[in-house]
């Protein structure tokens, strides 16, 4: 998690050298690589399948940093599932233009609250997504997220669809 936090902080801090003459893009003239985005899907984590929904809104357009909120259900064996609500940041690490849209590689980290039938505790998550955005606005995403909620510390494989506007 510390490595992800350093990555999320250090990537946008790359400064332009004084010897270059490229104009600096201001937030008012910048256009986000991904506009507002919302999506839902399925996740797999031991011991089974669950679900998630998320929302991303541009926060620092010129640096491709987004405010990211995720709501997920974590399986907990035969016990009541743990529900987590986390918020944090996401950053587009790399983009690959394709004929039908754009493939975005995204890093993310979140912090929030988890609620189960027996406790309310902190929840932390970090990972990455490959998000394909069609020219029409639909998205398809797959990725992996490591979630820590109370005594549950599980990797999740996620896949889903979304929409940008």
ABEGO torsion letter per residue (X at the ends): XAAAAAAAAAAAABBBBAABABBBBBAAABBBABBBBBBBBBBBBOAEBBBBBBBBBBABAAAGBBBBBBBBBBBBEABBBBBBBBBBBBBBABBBBBAAEBBBBBBBBBBBBBBBAABBBBBBBBEBBBBBBBAAGBBBBBEBBBBBBEABBBBBBBBBBBBBX
